Amino acid sequence: MAVTNAPPHLTPPNRIVYTLRALGKADLPPTFTLAGVPYRHERTIKHDFFAATGFYLSPTGERVVLKVGRTQEYGGIPLLWLGKWLCDRETRLLWLGDDGSFGKRAGDHDKQGRGDHSATQASG
């Protein structure tokens, strides 16, 4: 016997589970300014539990990567601290150049209210 009209609790939801996204229902910002240069969102390349990452373009065509760490709680547990910790960890790795020098690769690191994020110049 086939079920033609399954009860709602048995049908798969046709929605995104926002609690599993780093920014919840929010997306990456449409624009941001880095060292006085405005950048506009080109495309999001990843948005998972830990972070949202996207490509941005300057008016001159310079491409940078913006990564925003987790800001949303999960299951009632605040996780902004996790986003900040992961951002600080990645920033330390980015700032350590291939030759062991400091400050070769990261463009900027911003610790403002919405959560930590960093922007770096994209290669290629």
N, CA, C and O atoms as a GROMACS GRO file, in nm:
protein
  496
    1MET      N    1   0.084  -0.117   0.000
    1MET     CA    2   0.000   0.000   0.000
    1MET      C    3   0.089   0.125   0.000
    1MET      O    4   0.172   0.141   0.089
    2ALA      N    5   0.073   0.210  -0.097
    2ALA     CA    6   0.154   0.331  -0.109
    2ALA      C    7   0.087   0.446  -0.035
    2ALA      O    8  -0.035   0.460  -0.034
    3VAL      N    9   0.171   0.528   0.027
    3VAL     CA   10   0.123   0.647   0.095
    3VAL      C   11   0.132   0.763  -0.003
    3VAL      O   12   0.240   0.796  -0.052
    4THR      N   13   0.018   0.824  -0.030
    4THR     CA   14   0.019   0.934  -0.126
    4THR      C   15   0.032   1.070  -0.059
    4THR      O   16   0.093   1.161  -0.115
    5ASN      N   17  -0.023   1.084   0.057
    5ASN     CA   18  -0.016   1.210   0.130
    5ASN      C   19   0.042   1.184   0.269
    5ASN      O   20  -0.032   1.168   0.366
    6ALA      N   21   0.174   1.179   0.276
    6ALA     CA   22   0.240   1.151   0.404
    6ALA      C   23   0.219   1.267   0.499
    6ALA      O   24   0.212   1.382   0.455
    7PRO      N   25   0.208   1.238   0.629
    7PRO     CA   26   0.197   1.347   0.728
    7PRO      C   27   0.318   1.438   0.720
    7PRO      O   28   0.427   1.394   0.685
    8PRO      N   29   0.301   1.566   0.753
    8PRO     CA   30   0.412   1.664   0.742
    8PRO      C   31   0.537   1.622   0.819
    8PRO      O   32   0.648   1.650   0.774
    9HIS      N   33   0.522   1.556   0.933
    9HIS     CA   34   0.640   1.518   1.011
    9HIS      C   35   0.719   1.405   0.946
    9HIS      O   36   0.829   1.373   0.992
   10LEU      N   37   0.666   1.343   0.841
   10LEU     CA   38   0.737   1.237   0.770
   10LEU      C   39   0.794   1.282   0.636
   10LEU      O   40   0.870   1.208   0.573
   11THR      N   41   0.760   1.400   0.592
   11THR     CA   42   0.812   1.449   0.465
   11THR      C   43   0.940   1.526   0.489
   11THR      O   44   0.952   1.599   0.588
   12PRO      N   45   1.037   1.512   0.398
   12PRO     CA   46   1.163   1.585   0.417
   12PRO      C   47   1.140   1.735   0.404
   12PRO      O   48   1.069   1.779   0.313
   13PRO      N   49   1.198   1.811   0.493
   13PRO     CA   50   1.179   1.957   0.485
   13PRO      C   51   1.247   2.014   0.362
   13PRO      O   52   1.354   1.968   0.322
   14ASN      N   53   1.185   2.112   0.303
   14ASN     CA   54   1.241   2.178   0.186
   14ASN      C   55   1.297   2.315   0.229
   14ASN      O   56   1.253   2.419   0.181
   15ARG      N   57   1.394   2.311   0.321
   15ARG     CA   58   1.453   2.434   0.371
   15ARG      C   59   1.596   2.409   0.417
   15ARG      O   60   1.636   2.295   0.440
   16ILE      N   61   1.671   2.514   0.429
   16ILE     CA   62   1.807   2.506   0.480
   16ILE      C   63   1.801   2.498   0.632
   16ILE      O   64   1.720   2.566   0.694
   17VAL      N   65   1.885   2.418   0.689
   17VAL     CA   66   1.894   2.411   0.835
   17VAL      C   67   1.991   2.520   0.878
   17VAL      O   68   2.112   2.498   0.884
   18TYR      N   69   1.936   2.637   0.908
   18TYR     CA   70   2.018   2.755   0.935
   18TYR      C   71   2.106   2.739   1.059
   18TYR      O   72   2.211   2.804   1.068
   19THR      N   73   2.067   2.657   1.153
   19THR     CA   74   2.149   2.640   1.273
   19THR      C   75   2.284   2.576   1.241
   19THR      O   76   2.377   2.586   1.320
   20LEU      N   77   2.294   2.512   1.124
   20LEU     CA   78   2.420   2.449   1.085
   20LEU      C   79   2.509   2.544   1.004
   20LEU      O   80   2.618   2.505   0.962
   21ARG      N   81   2.463   2.665   0.983
   21ARG     CA   82   2.543   2.764   0.910
   21ARG      C   83   2.610   2.858   1.010
   21ARG      O   84   2.550   2.896   1.110
   22ALA      N   85   2.734   2.896   0.981
   22ALA     CA   86   2.811   2.982   1.072
   22ALA      C   87   2.743   3.114   1.101
   22ALA      O   88   2.752   3.166   1.213
   23LEU      N   89   2.674   3.170   1.002
   23LEU     CA   90   2.610   3.300   1.018
   23LEU      C   91   2.459   3.289   1.033
   23LEU      O   92   2.388   3.389   1.024
   24GLY      N   93   2.410   3.167   1.056
   24GLY     CA   94   2.266   3.147   1.068
   24GLY      C   95   2.197   3.182   0.938
   24GLY      O   96   2.237   3.136   0.831
   25LYS      N   97   2.092   3.264   0.946
   25LYS     CA   98   2.018   3.304   0.826
   25LYS      C   99   2.089   3.413   0.747
   25LYS      O  100   2.055   3.440   0.632
   26ALA      N  101   2.187   3.476   0.807
   26ALA     CA  102   2.260   3.584   0.739
   26ALA      C  103   2.357   3.528   0.634
   26ALA      O  104   2.401   3.413   0.644
   27ASP      N  105   2.387   3.609   0.537
   27ASP     CA  106   2.487   3.576   0.436
   27ASP      C  107   2.608   3.667   0.456
   27ASP      O  108   2.606   3.754   0.543
   28LEU      N  109   2.711   3.646   0.378
   28LEU     CA  110   2.827   3.735   0.381
   28LEU      C  111   2.782   3.875   0.343
   28LEU      O  112   2.685   3.891   0.270
   29PRO      N  113   2.852   3.978   0.393
   29PRO     CA  114   2.811   4.115   0.360
   29PRO      C  115   2.828   4.144   0.210
   29PRO      O  116   2.919   4.091   0.146
   30PRO      N  117   2.740   4.228   0.154
   30PRO     CA  118   2.751   4.258   0.011
   30PRO      C  119   2.875   4.339  -0.023
   30PRO      O  120   2.926   4.331  -0.135
   31THR      N  121   2.926   4.417   0.073
   31THR     CA  122   3.047   4.496   0.053
   31THR      C  123   3.122   4.506   0.186
   31THR      O  124   3.064   4.487   0.293
   32PHE      N  125   3.251   4.538   0.178
   32PHE     CA  126   3.330   4.575   0.295
   32PHE      C  127   3.447   4.658   0.246
   32PHE      O  128   3.478   4.660   0.127
   33THR      N  129   3.512   4.727   0.340
   33THR     CA  130   3.626   4.812   0.306
   33THR      C  131   3.749   4.758   0.376
   33THR      O  132   3.746   4.727   0.495
   34LEU      N  133   3.858   4.746   0.301
   34LEU     CA  134   3.984   4.696   0.353
   34LEU      C  135   4.093   4.796   0.316
   34LEU      O  136   4.117   4.820   0.197
   35ALA      N  137   4.159   4.854   0.415
   35ALA     CA  138   4.265   4.953   0.393
   35ALA      C  139   4.216   5.066   0.302
   35ALA      O  140   4.290   5.114   0.216
   36GLY      N  141   4.091   5.109   0.322
   36GLY     CA  142   4.035   5.220   0.246
   36GLY      C  143   3.982   5.183   0.109
   36GLY      O  144   3.931   5.270   0.038
   37VAL      N  145   3.993   5.056   0.069
   37VAL     CA  146   3.948   5.012  -0.062
   37VAL      C  147   3.816   4.936  -0.046
   37VAL      O  148   3.808   4.842   0.033
   38PRO      N  149   3.711   4.976  -0.120
   38PRO     CA  150   3.584   4.903  -0.111
   38PRO      C  151   3.591   4.775  -0.194
   38PRO      O  152   3.649   4.772  -0.302
   39TYR      N  153   3.530   4.670  -0.141
   39TYR     CA  154   3.522   4.542  -0.211
   39TYR      C  155   3.376   4.500  -0.215
   39TYR      O  156   3.302   4.519  -0.119
   40ARG      N  157   3.335   4.443  -0.328
   40ARG     CA  158   3.197   4.395  -0.341
   40ARG      C  159   3.197   4.242  -0.355
   40ARG      O  160   3.288   4.183  -0.413
   41HIS      N  161   3.094   4.182  -0.300
   41HIS     CA  162   3.081   4.037  -0.300
   41HIS      C  163   3.070   3.984  -0.442
   41HIS      O  164   2.986   4.030  -0.520
   42GLU      N  165   3.154   3.888  -0.474
   42GLU     CA  166   3.149   3.824  -0.606
   42GLU      C  167   3.073   3.692  -0.595
   42GLU      O  168   2.977   3.669  -0.668
   43ARG      N  169   3.117   3.605  -0.501
   43ARG     CA  170   3.043   3.480  -0.477
   43ARG      C  171   3.089   3.416  -0.347
   43ARG      O  172   3.202   3.434  -0.303
   44THR      N  173   2.998   3.343  -0.287
   44THR     CA  174   3.028   3.267  -0.167
   44THR      C  175   3.079   3.131  -0.211
   44THR      O  176   3.017   3.064  -0.294
   45ILE      N  177   3.192   3.089  -0.157
   45ILE     CA  178   3.248   2.960  -0.196
   45ILE      C  179   3.225   2.852  -0.090
   45ILE      O  180   3.237   2.733  -0.118
   46LYS      N  181   3.192   2.896   0.034
   46LYS     CA  182   3.167   2.799   0.140
   46LYS      C  183   3.090   2.868   0.251
   46LYS      O  184   3.119   2.981   0.288
   47HIS      N  185   2.990   2.796   0.304
   47HIS     CA  186   2.920   2.844   0.423
   47HIS      C  187   2.876   2.720   0.501
   47HIS      O  188   2.772   2.660   0.472
   48ASP      N  189   2.956   2.684   0.599
   48ASP     CA  190   2.928   2.564   0.677
   48ASP      C  191   2.915   2.599   0.825
   48ASP      O  192   2.895   2.716   0.859
   49PHE      N  193   2.927   2.502   0.911
   49PHE     CA  194   2.909   2.519   1.055
   49PHE      C  195   3.011   2.616   1.114
   49PHE      O  196   2.978   2.692   1.206
   50PHE      N  197   3.134   2.615   1.064
   50PHE     CA  198   3.243   2.690   1.125
   50PHE      C  199   3.265   2.829   1.066
   50PHE      O  200   3.303   2.920   1.140
   51ALA      N  201   3.243   2.848   0.937
   51ALA     CA  202   3.272   2.978   0.875
   51ALA      C  203   3.203   2.992   0.740
   51ALA      O  204   3.160   2.895   0.678
   52ALA      N  205   3.193   3.118   0.697
   52ALA     CA  206   3.147   3.151   0.562
   52ALA      C  207   3.264   3.219   0.491
   52ALA      O  208   3.329   3.307   0.548
   53THR      N  209   3.289   3.178   0.367
   53THR     CA  210   3.404   3.229   0.292
   53THR      C  211   3.357   3.271   0.154
   53THR      O  212   3.280   3.201   0.089
   54GLY      N  213   3.405   3.388   0.109
   54GLY     CA  214   3.365   3.435  -0.023
   54GLY      C  215   3.472   3.517  -0.091
   54GLY      O  216   3.565   3.566  -0.027
   55PHE      N  217   3.457   3.530  -0.223
   55PHE     CA  218   3.544   3.614  -0.305
   55PHE      C  219   3.481   3.752  -0.318
   55PHE      O  220   3.360   3.766  -0.332
   56TYR      N  221   3.567   3.854  -0.311
   56TYR     CA  222   3.525   3.993  -0.326
   56TYR      C  223   3.617   4.060  -0.426
   56TYR      O  224   3.735   4.025  -0.436
   57LEU      N  225   3.564   4.159  -0.501
   57LEU     CA  226   3.641   4.233  -0.601
   57LEU      C  227   3.645   4.381  -0.568
   57LEU      O  228   3.547   4.439  -0.522
   58SER      N  229   3.763   4.442  -0.591
   58SER     CA  230   3.778   4.586  -0.576
   58SER      C  231   3.739   4.652  -0.708
   58SER      O  232   3.721   4.583  -0.808
   59PRO      N  233   3.725   4.784  -0.710
   59PRO     CA  234   3.695   4.854  -0.836
   59PRO      C  235   3.803   4.833  -0.942
   59PRO      O  236   3.774   4.843  -1.061
   60THR      N  237   3.927   4.803  -0.901
   60THR     CA  238   4.035   4.780  -0.998
   60THR      C  239   4.049   4.633  -1.037
   60THR      O  240   4.137   4.598  -1.116
   61GLY      N  241   3.961   4.546  -0.983
   61GLY     CA  242   3.965   4.405  -1.019
   61GLY      C  243   4.049   4.318  -0.927
   61GLY      O  244   4.066   4.199  -0.953
   62GLU      N  245   4.103   4.376  -0.819
   62GLU     CA  246   4.179   4.296  -0.724
   62GLU      C  247   4.082   4.206  -0.647
   62GLU      O  248   3.981   4.253  -0.596
   63ARG      N  249   4.113   4.079  -0.640
   63ARG     CA  250   4.027   3.983  -0.572
   63ARG      C  251   4.085   3.951  -0.434
   63ARG      O  252   4.205   3.925  -0.421
   64VAL      N  253   4.000   3.952  -0.333
   64VAL     CA  254   4.038   3.911  -0.199
   64VAL      C  255   3.939   3.807  -0.149
   64VAL      O  256   3.829   3.792  -0.203
   65VAL      N  257   3.980   3.736  -0.046
   65VAL     CA  258   3.895   3.636   0.018
   65VAL      C  259   3.856   3.689   0.155
   65VAL      O  260   3.942   3.731   0.233
   66LEU      N  261   3.727   3.686   0.185
   66LEU     CA  262   3.679   3.722   0.318
   66LEU      C  263   3.625   3.596   0.384
   66LEU      O  264   3.542   3.525   0.326
   67LYS      N  265   3.672   3.569   0.504
   67LYS     CA  266   3.625   3.454   0.581
   67LYS      C  267   3.570   3.505   0.713
   67LYS      O  268   3.641   3.571   0.788
   68VAL      N  269   3.445   3.474   0.741
   68VAL     CA  270   3.379   3.517   0.864
   68VAL      C  271   3.353   3.394   0.950
   68VAL      O  272   3.285   3.299   0.907
   69GLY      N  273   3.407   3.395   1.070
   69GLY     CA  274   3.391   3.283   1.162
   69GLY      C  275   3.252   3.276   1.221
   69GLY      O  276   3.173   3.369   1.209
   70ARG      N  277   3.223   3.165   1.284
   70ARG     CA  278   3.091   3.138   1.342
   70ARG      C  279   3.050   3.246   1.441
   70ARG      O  280   3.129   3.287   1.526
   71THR      N  281   2.925   3.293   1.427
   71THR     CA  282   2.869   3.393   1.518
   71THR      C  283   2.744   3.342   1.587
   71THR      O  284   2.700   3.399   1.687
   72GLN      N  285   2.685   3.235   1.536
   72GLN     CA  286   2.556   3.187   1.584
   72GLN      C  287   2.571   3.082   1.693
   72GLN      O  288   2.667   3.005   1.695
   73GLU      N  289   2.474   3.080   1.783
   73GLU     CA  290   2.470   2.974   1.884
   73GLU      C  291   2.422   2.845   1.820
   73GLU      O  292   2.368   2.846   1.709
   74TYR      N  293   2.440   2.735   1.888
   74TYR     CA  294   2.392   2.606   1.839
   74TYR      C  295   2.335   2.531   1.958
   74TYR      O  296   2.404   2.506   2.057
   75GLY      N  297   2.210   2.494   1.948
   75GLY     CA  298   2.145   2.421   2.056
   75GLY      C  299   2.145   2.498   2.187
   75GLY      O  300   2.152   2.439   2.294
   76GLY      N  301   2.137   2.631   2.178
   76GLY     CA  302   2.136   2.714   2.298
   76GLY      C  303   2.274   2.744   2.354
   76GLY      O  304   2.286   2.813   2.456
   77ILE      N  305   2.378   2.693   2.291
   77ILE     CA  306   2.515   2.714   2.338
   77ILE      C  307   2.579   2.826   2.254
   77ILE      O  308   2.593   2.811   2.133
   78PRO      N  309   2.618   2.936   2.317
   78PRO     CA  310   2.684   3.043   2.242
   78PRO      C  311   2.816   2.995   2.183
   78PRO      O  312   2.895   2.931   2.253
   79LEU      N  313   2.841   3.026   2.057
   79LEU     CA  314   2.963   2.979   1.990
   79LEU      C  315   3.044   3.091   1.925
   79LEU      O  316   3.132   3.064   1.844
   80LEU      N  317   3.015   3.216   1.961
   80LEU     CA  318   3.096   3.326   1.908
   80LEU      C  319   3.242   3.307   1.948
   80LEU      O  320   3.332   3.338   1.869
   81TRP      N  321   3.266   3.257   2.068
   81TRP     CA  322   3.403   3.232   2.114
   81TRP      C  323   3.476   3.136   2.019
   81TRP      O  324   3.595   3.151   1.995
   82LEU      N  325   3.403   3.038   1.965
   82LEU     CA  326   3.464   2.941   1.873
   82LEU      C  327   3.505   3.010   1.743
   82LEU      O  328   3.614   2.985   1.691
   83GLY      N  329   3.417   3.096   1.690
   83GLY     CA  330   3.451   3.171   1.570
   83GLY      C  331   3.573   3.258   1.590
   83GLY      O  332   3.659   3.266   1.502
   84LYS      N  333   3.582   3.323   1.705
   84LYS     CA  334   3.698   3.408   1.735
   84LYS      C  335   3.825   3.325   1.749
   84LYS      O  336   3.930   3.363   1.698
   85TRP      N  337   3.815   3.213   1.818
   85TRP     CA  338   3.932   3.127   1.839
   85TRP      C  339   3.985   3.074   1.706
   85TRP      O  340   4.105   3.078   1.681
   86LEU      N  341   3.894   3.024   1.620
   86LEU     CA  342   3.936   2.972   1.490
   86LEU      C  343   3.995   3.081   1.403
   86LEU      O  344   4.092   3.058   1.331
   87CYS      N  345   3.936   3.201   1.408
   87CYS     CA  346   3.988   3.312   1.329
   87CYS      C  347   4.128   3.351   1.375
   87CYS      O  348   4.218   3.370   1.293
   88ASP      N  349   4.146   3.362   1.505
   88ASP     CA  350   4.279   3.396   1.557
   88ASP      C  351   4.381   3.291   1.517
   88ASP      O  352   4.494   3.324   1.479
   89ARG      N  353   4.343   3.164   1.525
   89ARG     CA  354   4.433   3.055   1.488
   89ARG      C  355   4.472   3.063   1.340
   89ARG      O  356   4.590   3.054   1.306
   90GLU      N  357   4.373   3.081   1.253
   90GLU     CA  358   4.402   3.089   1.110
   90GLU      C  359   4.482   3.214   1.076
   90GLU      O  360   4.569   3.210   0.989
   91THR      N  361   4.453   3.324   1.142
   91THR     CA  362   4.526   3.447   1.115
   91THR      C  363   4.673   3.431   1.152
   91THR      O  364   4.760   3.476   1.078
   92ARG      N  365   4.701   3.367   1.264
   92ARG     CA  366   4.841   3.342   1.301
   92ARG      C  367   4.910   3.258   1.193
   92ARG      O  368   5.025   3.284   1.159
   93LEU      N  369   4.842   3.158   1.140
   93LEU     CA  370   4.901   3.075   1.034
   93LEU      C  371   4.920   3.154   0.905
   93LEU      O  372   5.023   3.139   0.838
   94LEU      N  373   4.823   3.239   0.870
   94LEU     CA  374   4.834   3.319   0.749
   94LEU      C  375   4.945   3.423   0.759
   94LEU      O  376   5.015   3.450   0.662
   95TRP      N  377   4.960   3.481   0.878
   95TRP     CA  378   5.060   3.585   0.895
   95TRP      C  379   5.201   3.528   0.899
   95TRP      O  380   5.298   3.602   0.880
   96LEU      N  381   5.214   3.401   0.921
   96LEU     CA  382   5.346   3.338   0.920
   96LEU      C  383   5.378   3.301   0.776
   96LEU      O  384   5.317   3.210   0.720
   97GLY      N  385   5.474   3.371   0.717
   97GLY     CA  386   5.507   3.348   0.578
   97GLY      C  387   5.578   3.215   0.556
   97GLY      O  388   5.621   3.149   0.650
   98ASP      N  389   5.589   3.178   0.430
   98ASP     CA  390   5.656   3.053   0.394
   98ASP      C  391   5.800   3.048   0.444
   98ASP      O  392   5.852   2.941   0.475
   99ASP      N  393   5.864   3.165   0.451
   99ASP     CA  394   6.004   3.169   0.495
   99ASP      C  395   6.016   3.190   0.646
   99ASP      O  396   6.126   3.212   0.697
  100GLY      N  397   5.902   3.184   0.718
  100GLY     CA  398   5.905   3.200   0.862
  100GLY      C  399   5.891   3.343   0.908
  100GLY      O  400   5.886   3.370   1.028
  101SER      N  401   5.886   3.438   0.811
  101SER     CA  402   5.870   3.578   0.849
  101SER      C  403   5.724   3.606   0.882
  101SER      O  404   5.634   3.532   0.844
  102PHE      N  405   5.703   3.714   0.952
  102PHE     CA  406   5.569   3.749   0.998
  102PHE      C  407   5.509   3.857   0.910
  102PHE      O  408   5.578   3.952   0.874
  103GLY      N  409   5.382   3.843   0.873
  103GLY     CA  410   5.311   3.948   0.802
  103GLY      C  411   5.322   3.944   0.652
  103GLY      O  412   5.300   4.047   0.587
  104LYS      N  413   5.354   3.831   0.593
  104LYS     CA  414   5.370   3.823   0.448
  104LYS      C  415   5.240   3.798   0.373
  104LYS      O  416   5.226   3.845   0.260
  105ARG      N  417   5.144   3.727   0.433
  105ARG     CA  418   5.032   3.679   0.354
  105ARG      C  419   4.896   3.737   0.390
  105ARG      O  420   4.811   3.748   0.301
  106ALA      N  421   4.871   3.774   0.512
  106ALA     CA  422   4.738   3.821   0.547
  106ALA      C  423   4.723   3.969   0.517
  106ALA      O  424   4.812   4.048   0.546
  107GLY      N  425   4.610   4.005   0.458
  107GLY     CA  426   4.587   4.146   0.425
  107GLY      C  427   4.536   4.226   0.542
  107GLY      O  428   4.578   4.339   0.562
  108ASP      N  429   4.446   4.169   0.620
  108ASP     CA  430   4.387   4.242   0.732
  108ASP      C  431   4.316   4.144   0.822
  108ASP      O  432   4.279   4.034   0.781
  109HIS      N  433   4.299   4.185   0.944
  109HIS     CA  434   4.227   4.105   1.043
  109HIS      C  435   4.142   4.201   1.123
  109HIS      O  436   4.193   4.299   1.176
  110ASP      N  437   4.015   4.174   1.131
  110ASP     CA  438   3.923   4.269   1.192
  110ASP      C  439   3.846   4.202   1.303
  110ASP      O  440   3.780   4.100   1.282
  111LYS      N  441   3.853   4.260   1.424
  111LYS     CA  442   3.777   4.208   1.537
  111LYS      C  443   3.670   4.308   1.573
  111LYS      O  444   3.683   4.384   1.669
  112GLN      N  445   3.564   4.309   1.496
  112GLN     CA  446   3.452   4.399   1.522
  112GLN      C  447   3.334   4.315   1.570
  112GLN      O  448   3.338   4.192   1.564
  113GLY      N  449   3.229   4.382   1.618
  113GLY     CA  450   3.118   4.321   1.688
  113GLY      C  451   3.053   4.196   1.634
  113GLY      O  452   3.012   4.112   1.713
  114ARG      N  453   3.041   4.178   1.501
  114ARG     CA  454   2.964   4.066   1.449
  114ARG      C  455   3.038   3.935   1.458
  114ARG      O  456   2.979   3.830   1.433
  115GLY      N  457   3.162   3.935   1.493
  115GLY     CA  458   3.242   3.813   1.491
  115GLY      C  459   3.371   3.839   1.418
  115GLY      O  460   3.380   3.932   1.338
  116ASP      N  461   3.467   3.760   1.443
  116ASP     CA  462   3.597   3.783   1.382
  116ASP      C  463   3.598   3.736   1.238
  116ASP      O  464   3.533   3.638   1.202
  117HIS      N  465   3.672   3.808   1.156
  117HIS     CA  466   3.690   3.767   1.019
  117HIS      C  467   3.822   3.821   0.967
  117HIS      O  468   3.876   3.918   1.021
  118SER      N  469   3.870   3.760   0.865
  118SER     CA  470   3.994   3.805   0.806
  118SER      C  471   3.978   3.810   0.655
  118SER      O  472   3.897   3.738   0.597
  119ALA      N  473   4.056   3.895   0.592
  119ALA     CA  474   4.056   3.906   0.447
  119ALA      C  475   4.199   3.892   0.398
  119ALA      O  476   4.290   3.953   0.453
  120THR      N  477   4.218   3.813   0.296
  120THR     CA  478   4.352   3.795   0.239
  120THR      C  479   4.342   3.807   0.088
  120THR      O  480   4.237   3.784   0.028
  121GLN      N  481   4.454   3.844   0.028
  121GLN     CA  482   4.456   3.854  -0.118
  121GLN      C  483   4.448   3.716  -0.178
  121GLN      O  484   4.520   3.625  -0.136
  122ALA      N  485   4.362   3.700  -0.276
  122ALA     CA  486   4.345   3.571  -0.343
  122ALA      C  487   4.449   3.560  -0.454
  122ALA      O  488   4.477   3.657  -0.524
  123SER      N  489   4.504   3.442  -0.469
  123SER     CA  490   4.598   3.422  -0.580
  123SER      C  491   4.522   3.373  -0.701
  123SER      O  492   4.425   3.297  -0.690
  124GLY      N  493   4.566   3.419  -0.818
  124GLY     CA  494   4.505   3.375  -0.942
  124GLY      C  495   4.387   3.454  -0.970
  124GLY      O  496   4.321   3.432  -1.071
   0.00000   0.00000   0.00000
